[in-house]
């Protein structure tokens, strides 16, 4: 995601292609399994989406047409999919909503055949995004009829159609129009045969036919038409924001398409998952600011805490999360769990994110005045940041800014906790509030993890996966910009972001030393350095290695993340970290030869705690 205005930012892994590829490969391997476990009864087919370049839409609007050079396509947008196919062997791909360089992704021979299949070697299933084959005709005007839309998609290998709640006869390109098109010769039967073969192969890979059971009639459109819309088992779920936002029937109808195995409940409710959820949440929290060592809070010095804000006592999991949550610990509950009866905890919502007119800032100010510290929990939710809910303003939604300023004006020490789905332009908060924690969405253990960090039971070690702009006028802004032809400045403002990519502080400090670089070939090298915890607290550091090509025949990015490693160090502990750099760390995509090349010359190896906090560097000469 390279545009924080985009509502689907919350679904992404960040702005950097290397970071996204590492998370993507791990996620795919976990879903699909590896070796003999691949696609066994405990694993599924993963679908990598959206292919390709949907994370940088024009004006930040979902599905916007996008034009991009071939070089940028290969260097920025394709690496994560390349890794998904070549390293993780992903079983399925979903094309994106938009058109790329004038050709809809769902009928784009270049990206589907030339790149995905012929270059990357993908041989799995391709599923359309929701209604996007229909949209070839409806919105993009690339097809005149249903049958033509179906043919265009079949020609580029779209094997199966996702058309949520669309009728077999009148709402699906791969329904009656496809059937009629094959009969009258408008669609070659060979295209249909190829798609059927790929769909059946995926089902056989998953073992869906192994037990010989028959297909349930209401799960098959051709057998039962639209009967599946009414004949399914109702699944109860909580009255969460996600349920209210998406409609009361949404997840019930998703559940009707599943056939859970007998011990599904036992697996889903395994207590080991709860422990993992807490560990992940703890590791994800980012300390954005900690002026005067405001954090961690000393419980012994507190008699009363004010917990304030629309996200303080709210269930927040992000879009497309199940509303049938096992449990959820809010920040308010987490703080109460942590302090017990020793410290009084007062709560006021202050303002609302569901009803933007609702506010009781006076109550929030009152409890802040009575307390030793105010923890203000603001940000966004699944309504303010979601698919097709893009923004032209990155400030806090509604009256949240007024709430923070009013609580700050009381003179009570303030800690701001951000829970949200996209980067937020919080320049006033950064300039005034002494301590800021950023959680994005932290899962079911949100409150316990936040409390652990607030009171020092856990030392935060998370890092920002996206650059945070000062305001929406800085967008697009990402750390790996191409070198500019002029210095660049804004009138009476700063060009630097509010928080840089990779930023994240700690309750301890880390020193970097003894950097060693060695070229092992014309396209590879090894790098090592020592990292020491120079403070009094144990903590995690994410060591980030960036590469900059000093001189090149084409303009290159200022810097590019090429490796990173998270390490845990006790107070005073020192450890050597070693990185192996292959061709991917030095090469660029050459549009003339359609190949990745490494030009001889100097490469600056820069290692630090963020893209803007380089601690040590050394020039490496590649022959």
C-alpha positions as CSV (number, residue, x, y, z in Angstrom):
1,X,0.0,0.0,0.0
2,X,1.6,3.2,-1.2
3,X,-1.3,5.6,-0.6
4,X,-2.7,5.9,3.0
5,X,-5.9,7.5,1.6
6,X,-6.8,4.0,0.3
7,X,-9.4,2.3,2.5
8,X,-7.8,-1.1,2.0
9,X,-4.6,0.0,3.5
10,X,-5.8,-1.9,6.6
11,X,-5.6,-5.1,4.7
12,X,-2.1,-4.6,3.5
13,X,1.4,-5.3,5.0
14,X,3.0,-2.0,4.3
15,X,4.6,0.1,1.6
16,X,7.9,-1.8,1.0
17,X,8.1,-4.7,-1.6
18,X,10.7,-6.6,0.4
19,X,8.8,-6.4,3.7
20,X,5.5,-7.4,2.0
21,X,7.2,-10.3,0.3
22,X,8.6,-11.7,3.6
23,X,5.3,-11.5,5.4
24,X,3.4,-12.8,2.4
25,X,5.6,-15.9,2.0
26,X,5.3,-16.7,5.7
27,X,1.5,-16.3,5.6
28,X,1.1,-18.5,2.5
29,X,3.3,-21.3,3.9
30,X,1.3,-21.2,7.1
31,X,-2.0,-21.4,5.3
32,X,-1.0,-24.0,2.7
33,X,1.5,-26.1,4.6
34,X,4.8,-27.2,3.1
35,X,6.2,-30.5,2.1
36,X,3.9,-33.5,2.8
37,X,1.6,-31.2,4.7
38,X,0.9,-29.0,1.8
39,X,-2.9,-28.9,1.2
40,X,-3.6,-31.7,3.7
41,X,-6.7,-31.6,5.9
42,X,-5.1,-29.0,8.2
43,X,-4.3,-26.6,5.4
44,X,-6.0,-24.7,2.6
45,X,-5.2,-23.0,-0.7
46,X,-4.0,-19.4,-0.2
47,X,-5.0,-16.7,-2.7
48,X,-2.6,-13.8,-3.3
49,X,-4.4,-10.6,-4.1
50,X,-4.8,-8.2,-5.7
51,X,-2.7,-8.7,-8.8
52,X,-1.4,-6.2,-9.5
53,X,-0.6,-2.6,-8.3
54,X,-3.9,-1.9,-6.6
55,X,-2.2,-0.4,-3.5
56,X,-1.4,2.9,-5.2
57,X,-4.7,4.0,-6.7
58,X,-5.1,7.4,-8.3
59,X,-6.5,9.9,-5.8
60,X,-6.5,7.0,-3.3
61,X,-9.8,5.7,-4.7
62,X,-10.3,1.9,-4.7
63,X,-10.3,0.5,-8.2
64,X,-9.0,3.6,-9.9
65,X,-7.2,3.2,-13.2
66,X,-3.5,3.1,-12.8
67,X,-0.6,3.8,-15.2
68,X,2.9,2.6,-14.3
69,X,6.2,2.1,-16.0
70,X,7.3,-1.5,-16.6
71,X,10.4,-0.9,-14.4
72,X,8.3,0.4,-11.5
73,X,5.9,-2.5,-12.0
74,X,8.7,-5.0,-11.6
75,X,10.6,-3.3,-8.9
76,X,7.8,-2.1,-6.6
77,X,4.5,-4.0,-7.3
78,X,5.6,-7.4,-8.6
79,X,8.3,-8.6,-6.1
80,X,5.8,-9.8,-3.5
81,X,3.8,-11.8,-6.0
82,X,7.0,-13.2,-7.5
83,X,8.0,-14.4,-4.0
84,X,4.5,-15.8,-3.4
85,X,4.8,-17.9,-6.6
86,X,8.4,-18.9,-6.7
87,X,9.1,-19.3,-2.9
88,X,5.8,-20.0,-1.3
89,X,4.2,-21.8,-4.3
90,X,0.9,-20.0,-3.7
91,X,-2.0,-22.0,-5.0
92,X,-4.3,-19.2,-6.2
93,X,-4.1,-15.7,-7.6
94,X,-6.9,-13.0,-7.7
95,X,-6.6,-10.1,-10.2
96,X,-7.2,-6.6,-9.1
97,X,-10.3,-4.4,-9.8
98,X,-8.6,-1.8,-11.8
99,X,-7.2,-1.3,-15.3
100,X,-3.4,-1.3,-15.6
101,X,-2.0,0.9,-18.4
102,X,-5.4,0.9,-20.0
103,X,-6.0,-2.8,-19.9
104,X,-8.3,-4.3,-17.1
105,X,-6.4,-6.7,-14.9
106,X,-9.1,-9.3,-15.5
107,X,-8.4,-9.3,-19.3
108,X,-4.7,-8.4,-19.3
109,X,-2.6,-10.9,-21.2
110,X,0.7,-9.2,-20.3
111,X,0.3,-9.5,-16.5
112,X,-1.6,-12.8,-16.5
113,X,0.4,-14.7,-19.1
114,X,3.6,-13.0,-20.0
115,X,4.5,-12.3,-16.3
116,X,2.5,-14.5,-14.0
117,X,2.6,-17.8,-16.0
118,X,5.5,-17.5,-18.4
119,X,8.0,-15.6,-16.2
120,X,7.1,-16.6,-12.7
121,X,5.9,-20.1,-13.6
122,X,2.5,-20.0,-11.9
123,X,0.3,-23.0,-12.6
124,X,-2.4,-22.7,-10.0
125,X,-6.0,-21.5,-9.9
126,X,-7.0,-17.9,-10.8
127,X,-10.2,-16.6,-9.2
128,X,-11.8,-13.3,-10.2
129,X,-12.4,-10.5,-7.7
130,X,-16.0,-9.9,-6.8
131,X,-18.1,-9.0,-9.9
132,X,-15.0,-7.9,-11.8
133,X,-15.8,-9.9,-14.9
134,X,-19.2,-8.3,-15.0
135,X,-17.4,-4.9,-14.6
136,X,-15.5,-5.4,-17.8
137,X,-18.9,-4.6,-19.4
138,X,-20.6,-2.5,-16.7
139,X,-17.9,0.0,-15.7
140,X,-14.8,-0.3,-17.9
141,X,-16.6,-0.7,-21.2
142,X,-14.1,-3.2,-22.4
143,X,-16.8,-5.7,-23.4
144,X,-20.2,-5.2,-25.0
145,X,-21.9,-8.3,-23.7
146,X,-21.8,-10.8,-20.8
147,X,-20.4,-13.4,-23.2
148,X,-17.6,-11.2,-24.4
149,X,-16.6,-10.4,-20.8
150,X,-16.5,-14.1,-20.1
151,X,-14.4,-14.8,-23.2
152,X,-11.9,-12.0,-22.4
153,X,-11.4,-13.4,-18.9
154,X,-11.2,-17.0,-20.0
155,X,-8.6,-16.0,-22.6
156,X,-6.2,-14.7,-19.9
157,X,-6.9,-17.7,-17.6
158,X,-9.5,-16.5,-15.1
159,X,-10.6,-20.0,-14.0
160,X,-13.6,-19.2,-11.7
161,X,-15.8,-16.3,-11.0
162,X,-16.5,-14.7,-7.7
163,X,-19.8,-12.9,-8.1
164,X,-21.2,-12.5,-4.6
165,X,-25.0,-12.8,-4.4
166,X,-25.3,-12.8,-8.2
167,X,-27.9,-15.0,-9.8
168,X,-26.8,-17.9,-12.0
169,X,-29.1,-16.8,-14.9
170,X,-28.8,-13.1,-14.9
171,X,-25.8,-12.0,-12.7
172,X,-22.9,-14.2,-13.6
173,X,-20.6,-14.0,-16.6
174,X,-19.6,-17.6,-15.9
175,X,-23.2,-18.7,-15.5
176,X,-25.9,-18.8,-18.2
177,X,-24.0,-16.3,-20.5
178,X,-21.0,-18.6,-20.6
179,X,-23.1,-21.6,-21.2
180,X,-24.9,-19.9,-24.1
181,X,-21.6,-18.5,-25.5
182,X,-20.1,-21.9,-25.7
183,X,-23.2,-23.3,-27.4
184,X,-23.3,-20.6,-30.1
185,X,-19.6,-20.6,-30.7
186,X,-18.8,-17.2,-29.3
187,X,-16.6,-18.8,-26.7
188,X,-14.3,-21.6,-27.7
189,X,-15.0,-24.7,-25.7
190,X,-11.3,-25.2,-25.2
191,X,-11.2,-22.1,-23.0
192,X,-13.9,-23.6,-20.8
193,X,-12.1,-26.9,-20.7
194,X,-8.9,-25.3,-19.5
195,X,-10.7,-23.5,-16.7
196,X,-12.6,-26.6,-15.6
197,X,-9.4,-28.5,-15.5
198,X,-7.7,-26.0,-13.3
199,X,-10.7,-25.8,-10.9
200,X,-10.9,-29.6,-10.6
201,X,-7.2,-29.9,-10.1
202,X,-7.4,-27.5,-7.2
203,X,-10.2,-29.5,-5.6
204,X,-8.3,-32.7,-6.1
205,X,-5.2,-31.1,-4.5
206,X,-7.3,-30.3,-1.4
207,X,-8.7,-33.8,-1.3
208,X,-12.3,-32.7,-1.6
209,X,-13.2,-35.9,-3.5
210,X,-11.2,-38.3,-1.3
211,X,-14.1,-39.4,0.9
212,X,-16.6,-39.9,-1.9
213,X,-19.2,-37.6,-0.4
214,X,-21.7,-35.9,-2.7
215,X,-21.8,-32.2,-3.3
216,X,-24.4,-30.5,-1.1
217,X,-27.2,-29.3,-3.5
218,X,-27.6,-25.8,-2.1
219,X,-23.8,-25.2,-2.4
220,X,-24.0,-25.7,-6.2
221,X,-25.5,-23.0,-8.3
222,X,-26.1,-25.1,-11.4
223,X,-27.8,-27.8,-9.4
224,X,-30.0,-25.6,-7.3
225,X,-30.0,-22.1,-8.8
226,X,-30.4,-19.5,-6.1
227,X,-31.7,-21.9,-3.5
228,X,-28.4,-21.4,-1.5
229,X,-29.5,-17.8,-0.7
230,X,-32.3,-19.1,1.5
231,X,-31.4,-22.7,2.5
232,X,-28.5,-22.5,4.9
233,X,-27.7,-22.9,8.6
234,X,-27.9,-19.6,10.5
235,X,-24.8,-18.8,12.4
236,X,-25.2,-16.5,15.3
237,X,-22.7,-13.7,15.9
238,X,-22.2,-10.7,18.2
239,X,-23.6,-7.2,17.5
240,X,-20.2,-5.8,16.6
241,X,-19.2,-2.8,14.5
242,X,-18.4,-5.2,11.7
243,X,-21.7,-6.9,11.9
244,X,-23.6,-3.6,11.8
245,X,-21.5,-2.2,9.0
246,X,-21.7,-5.1,6.7
247,X,-25.3,-6.0,7.3
248,X,-26.8,-8.6,9.5
249,X,-26.8,-11.4,6.9
250,X,-23.2,-11.0,5.5
251,X,-21.3,-13.5,7.6
252,X,-24.2,-16.0,7.9
253,X,-24.2,-16.3,4.1
254,X,-20.4,-16.7,4.0
255,X,-20.8,-19.5,6.6
256,X,-23.3,-21.4,4.4
257,X,-20.5,-22.0,1.8
258,X,-18.3,-23.8,4.3
259,X,-18.4,-27.4,5.5
260,X,-16.4,-27.4,8.8
261,X,-15.0,-30.7,9.9
262,X,-16.2,-32.3,13.1
263,X,-13.5,-31.1,15.4
264,X,-13.4,-27.5,14.0
265,X,-14.5,-26.0,17.3
266,X,-11.8,-27.8,19.2
267,X,-9.1,-26.6,16.8
268,X,-10.3,-23.0,16.8
269,X,-10.6,-22.8,20.6
270,X,-7.2,-24.3,21.3
271,X,-5.8,-22.2,24.2
272,X,-2.4,-22.1,22.4
273,X,-3.9,-19.7,19.9
274,X,-4.7,-17.3,22.7
275,X,-1.1,-17.3,23.9
276,X,0.1,-16.7,20.4
277,X,-2.4,-13.8,19.9
278,X,-1.0,-12.1,23.0
279,X,2.6,-12.6,21.9
280,X,1.9,-11.2,18.4
281,X,0.0,-8.2,19.9
282,X,2.9,-7.4,22.3
283,X,5.5,-7.6,19.5
284,X,3.4,-5.4,17.1
285,X,3.0,-2.3,19.3
286,X,5.1,0.7,18.2
287,X,6.4,3.4,20.5
288,X,6.2,6.5,18.3
289,X,7.3,9.0,21.0
290,X,8.4,8.9,24.6
291,X,9.5,12.4,25.7
292,X,11.1,12.5,29.1
293,X,10.6,8.8,29.6
294,X,6.9,9.3,30.2
295,X,6.5,5.5,29.7
296,X,6.5,3.1,31.2
297,X,4.1,4.2,33.9
298,X,5.0,3.5,37.5
299,X,1.9,1.8,39.0
300,X,3.2,2.6,42.5
301,X,3.0,6.3,41.8
302,X,-0.5,6.2,40.5
303,X,-3.7,6.4,42.5
304,X,-6.1,7.0,39.6
305,X,-6.0,6.6,35.8
306,X,-8.4,8.2,33.3
307,X,-9.0,6.0,30.3
308,X,-10.6,8.1,27.6
309,X,-11.6,7.9,23.9
310,X,-13.9,6.1,21.4
311,X,-11.5,3.2,21.0
312,X,-10.8,2.7,24.7
313,X,-13.7,0.3,25.3
314,X,-14.4,-0.9,21.7
315,X,-13.9,-4.2,20.0
316,X,-11.6,-3.6,17.0
317,X,-10.3,-6.3,14.8
318,X,-10.2,-4.7,11.3
319,X,-12.3,-5.3,8.2
320,X,-13.3,-8.8,7.0
321,X,-12.7,-10.1,10.5
322,X,-15.2,-12.6,11.9
323,X,-17.7,-11.1,14.2
324,X,-18.0,-14.4,16.0
325,X,-15.0,-13.5,18.2
326,X,-13.7,-15.9,20.8
327,X,-13.2,-13.0,23.1
328,X,-11.9,-9.5,23.0
329,X,-10.0,-7.5,25.6
330,X,-10.4,-3.7,25.3
331,X,-7.8,-1.2,26.3
332,X,-10.0,-0.3,29.3
333,X,-10.3,-3.9,30.4
334,X,-6.6,-4.5,29.8
335,X,-5.7,-1.6,32.1
336,X,-8.1,-2.8,34.7
337,X,-6.7,-6.3,34.5
338,X,-3.2,-5.0,35.0
339,X,-3.7,-2.6,37.9
340,X,-6.4,-4.6,39.8
341,X,-7.7,-2.9,42.9
342,X,-4.5,-1.0,43.5
343,X,-5.3,1.9,41.2
344,X,-8.7,3.5,40.4
345,X,-9.7,3.5,36.8
346,X,-12.2,6.0,35.4
347,X,-13.6,5.9,31.9
348,X,-15.3,8.3,29.5
349,X,-15.9,7.7,25.8
350,X,-15.6,11.5,25.1
351,X,-16.6,11.3,21.5
352,X,-18.0,8.7,19.1
353,X,-16.8,7.2,15.8
354,X,-20.2,5.8,14.9
355,X,-22.3,8.9,15.7
356,X,-19.9,11.8,14.9
357,X,-22.3,14.3,16.6
358,X,-22.2,12.4,19.9
359,X,-19.7,13.8,22.4
360,X,-19.2,14.3,26.1
361,X,-15.9,16.0,26.2
362,X,-16.8,17.7,29.5
363,X,-17.0,14.3,31.2
364,X,-13.6,13.3,29.7
365,X,-12.0,16.5,31.0
366,X,-13.6,16.0,34.4
367,X,-12.1,12.5,34.9
368,X,-8.7,13.6,33.5
369,X,-8.6,16.4,36.1
370,X,-9.2,13.8,38.9
371,X,-6.5,11.5,37.7
372,X,-2.7,11.1,37.8
373,X,-2.5,10.2,34.1
374,X,-4.9,10.1,31.1
375,X,-4.7,7.4,28.5
376,X,-6.5,8.6,25.5
377,X,-7.3,5.9,22.9
378,X,-8.2,7.3,19.5
379,X,-7.8,6.4,15.8
380,X,-10.2,4.7,13.5
381,X,-12.3,1.6,13.1
382,X,-13.8,-0.7,10.5
383,X,-16.2,2.0,9.4
384,X,-13.7,4.8,8.8
385,X,-11.1,2.6,7.0
386,X,-12.3,-0.2,4.8
387,X,-12.8,-1.3,1.2
388,X,-14.5,1.5,-0.8
389,X,-14.2,3.9,2.2
390,X,-11.3,6.0,1.1
391,X,-10.4,9.4,2.5
392,X,-9.3,12.9,1.3
393,X,-8.2,13.8,4.9
394,X,-5.8,11.8,7.1
395,X,-6.6,13.6,10.3
396,X,-8.5,12.0,13.2
397,X,-12.2,11.4,12.2
398,X,-14.9,13.4,13.9
399,X,-14.2,15.2,17.2
400,X,-11.3,13.2,18.3
401,X,-8.8,16.0,17.8
402,X,-10.9,18.3,20.0
403,X,-11.0,15.6,22.7
404,X,-7.3,15.1,22.8
405,X,-6.6,18.9,23.0
406,X,-9.2,19.3,25.8
407,X,-7.7,16.5,27.9
408,X,-4.2,17.8,27.2
409,X,-5.3,21.3,28.4
410,X,-6.1,19.9,31.9
411,X,-2.4,19.6,32.6
412,X,-2.7,16.0,33.5
413,X,0.1,13.9,31.8
414,X,-1.3,12.4,28.6
415,X,-0.5,9.2,26.8
416,X,-2.1,8.7,23.4
417,X,-2.8,5.1,22.1
418,X,-3.7,4.8,18.4
419,X,-5.8,1.9,17.1
420,X,-6.6,2.2,13.4
421,X,-6.3,0.9,9.9
422,X,-4.3,3.5,8.0
423,X,-1.5,6.1,8.8
424,X,-3.0,9.1,10.6
425,X,-1.7,12.7,10.3
426,X,-1.5,13.6,14.0
427,X,1.0,16.5,13.8
428,X,-0.5,18.4,16.7
429,X,-0.4,15.3,18.9
430,X,3.2,14.6,18.0
431,X,4.1,18.2,18.9
432,X,2.3,18.3,22.2
433,X,1.7,14.9,23.7
434,X,4.8,13.4,25.4
435,X,4.1,9.7,24.7
436,X,2.4,7.9,21.8
437,X,1.8,4.2,21.3
438,X,0.6,2.9,17.9
439,X,-1.1,-0.5,17.7
440,X,-3.0,-0.5,14.4
441,X,-5.3,-3.5,15.0
442,X,-3.9,-5.8,17.7
443,X,-6.4,-8.7,17.8
444,X,-8.3,-10.3,20.6
445,X,-5.6,-9.5,23.2
446,X,-5.5,-5.8,22.4
447,X,-6.0,-4.5,25.9
448,X,-3.7,-6.9,27.7
449,X,-0.9,-6.1,25.3
450,X,-1.4,-2.4,25.5
451,X,-1.4,-2.5,29.3
452,X,1.8,-4.7,29.3
453,X,3.6,-2.0,27.3
454,X,2.1,1.0,29.2
455,X,3.3,-0.4,32.6
456,X,6.6,-1.8,31.3
457,X,5.9,-5.5,31.6
458,X,6.8,-5.6,27.9
459,X,9.3,-3.4,26.1
460,X,7.8,-2.3,22.7
461,X,9.8,-3.2,19.6
462,X,7.4,-2.8,16.7
463,X,8.3,-0.7,13.6
464,X,6.2,1.3,11.2
465,X,5.4,-0.6,8.0
466,X,4.4,2.7,6.3
467,X,5.5,6.3,6.2
468,X,3.2,8.6,8.2
469,X,2.6,11.9,6.4
470,X,2.2,15.3,8.2
471,X,-1.0,15.9,6.2
472,X,-2.8,14.5,3.2
473,X,-1.0,17.1,1.0
474,X,2.3,15.1,1.3
475,X,0.7,12.0,-0.3
476,X,2.2,10.1,-2.1
477,X,5.0,9.8,0.4
478,X,7.1,6.7,0.9
479,X,10.7,6.3,1.9
480,X,12.0,4.7,-1.3
481,X,11.4,7.7,-3.5
482,X,13.4,8.0,-6.7
483,X,16.2,10.6,-6.4
484,X,14.8,14.0,-7.4
485,X,16.1,16.6,-9.8
486,X,15.6,19.4,-7.3
487,X,15.8,19.5,-3.5
488,X,12.1,20.1,-3.1
489,X,10.3,22.0,-0.4
490,X,6.8,23.0,0.7
491,X,5.8,26.6,1.4
492,X,6.0,27.2,5.1
493,X,6.0,23.5,5.8
494,X,8.3,20.6,6.1
495,X,9.0,18.0,3.4
496,X,9.9,15.3,5.9
497,X,7.2,12.9,7.0
498,X,5.7,12.9,10.5
499,X,7.1,9.5,11.2
500,X,9.5,7.6,8.8
501,X,9.2,4.1,7.5
502,X,10.6,1.6,10.0
503,X,10.4,4.0,13.0
504,X,9.8,2.6,16.4
505,X,11.4,3.5,19.8
506,X,12.2,1.4,22.8
507,X,12.5,1.7,26.6
508,X,16.2,0.8,26.1
509,X,18.9,1.9,23.7
510,X,20.9,-0.1,21.1
511,X,24.4,0.6,19.8
512,X,25.6,-0.5,16.3
513,X,29.3,-1.2,15.7
514,X,31.9,-3.3,13.8
515,X,30.2,-3.2,10.4
516,X,31.9,-5.6,8.0
517,X,31.0,-6.0,4.3
518,X,32.5,-8.4,1.8
519,X,31.6,-9.0,-1.9
520,X,31.4,-12.7,-2.5
521,X,30.7,-12.4,-6.3
522,X,29.7,-9.8,-8.8
523,X,26.1,-10.0,-7.5
524,X,26.4,-11.1,-3.9
525,X,27.9,-10.1,-0.6
526,X,27.9,-10.8,3.1
527,X,27.3,-8.1,5.8
528,X,27.8,-8.4,9.6
529,X,27.7,-6.1,12.5
530,X,27.4,-6.1,16.3
531,X,24.3,-4.9,18.1
532,X,24.4,-4.2,21.8
533,X,21.6,-3.4,24.2
534,X,23.2,-0.4,25.9
535,X,20.3,0.3,28.3
536,X,18.9,-1.1,31.5
537,X,15.9,-3.0,30.1
538,X,15.7,-6.1,28.0
539,X,14.3,-5.3,24.5
540,X,13.9,-6.2,20.9
541,X,15.5,-4.3,18.0
542,X,14.6,-4.7,14.3
543,X,17.9,-4.3,12.6
544,X,17.2,-2.8,9.1
545,X,19.6,-3.0,6.2
546,X,19.1,-0.6,3.3
547,X,21.1,-0.4,0.0
548,X,21.7,2.6,-2.2
549,X,23.2,2.4,-5.6
550,X,25.6,5.3,-5.7
551,X,25.8,5.8,-9.5
552,X,23.6,4.1,-12.1
553,X,22.6,4.3,-15.7
554,X,19.1,4.9,-14.5
555,X,17.8,6.9,-11.6
556,X,17.5,4.7,-8.5
557,X,15.6,5.1,-5.2
558,X,17.3,7.0,-2.4
559,X,17.4,3.8,-0.4
560,X,15.8,0.3,-0.5
561,X,15.1,-2.1,2.4
562,X,16.8,-5.3,1.5
563,X,17.1,-7.3,4.7
564,X,15.9,-7.0,8.3
565,X,16.2,-9.1,11.5
566,X,14.4,-8.8,14.8
567,X,16.6,-9.8,17.8
568,X,15.9,-9.9,21.5
569,X,18.7,-8.7,23.8
570,X,19.1,-8.6,27.5
571,X,20.4,-5.5,29.1
572,X,24.1,-5.2,28.2
573,X,24.0,-8.2,25.8
574,X,25.9,-7.9,22.5
575,X,25.3,-10.1,19.4
576,X,26.6,-10.3,15.9
577,X,24.0,-10.1,13.2
578,X,24.9,-11.5,9.7
579,X,23.1,-10.8,6.4
580,X,23.5,-12.5,3.1
581,X,22.8,-10.3,0.1
582,X,22.0,-11.8,-3.2
583,X,21.4,-10.3,-6.6
584,X,18.0,-9.0,-5.5
585,X,19.7,-6.5,-3.2
586,X,21.7,-4.8,-6.0
587,X,19.8,-5.3,-9.3
588,X,17.3,-3.1,-11.1
589,X,14.9,-4.1,-13.9
590,X,16.1,-3.1,-17.3
591,X,13.2,-2.3,-19.7
592,X,15.3,-2.8,-22.8
593,X,16.5,-6.3,-22.1
594,X,13.6,-7.2,-19.8
595,X,16.1,-8.6,-17.3
596,X,17.4,-7.8,-13.9
597,X,21.0,-6.4,-14.0
598,X,23.6,-5.4,-11.5
599,X,26.0,-2.7,-12.8
600,X,29.5,-2.7,-11.4
601,X,30.2,0.1,-8.9
602,X,29.7,1.3,-5.4
603,X,26.7,0.4,-3.2
604,X,26.2,2.1,0.2
605,X,25.2,-0.4,2.8
606,X,23.3,1.4,5.5
607,X,22.0,-0.2,8.7
608,X,19.9,1.4,11.3
609,X,16.8,1.5,13.5
610,X,14.6,3.1,10.8
611,X,14.9,4.5,7.3
612,X,15.7,7.9,8.8
613,X,17.9,6.6,11.7
614,X,20.9,5.0,10.0
615,X,23.4,4.2,12.7
616,X,26.3,2.8,10.6
617,X,27.2,2.5,6.9
618,X,29.9,1.3,4.6
619,X,30.6,1.5,0.9
620,X,30.7,-1.8,-0.9
621,X,32.3,-2.1,-4.3
622,X,30.8,-4.6,-6.7
623,X,33.0,-5.6,-9.7
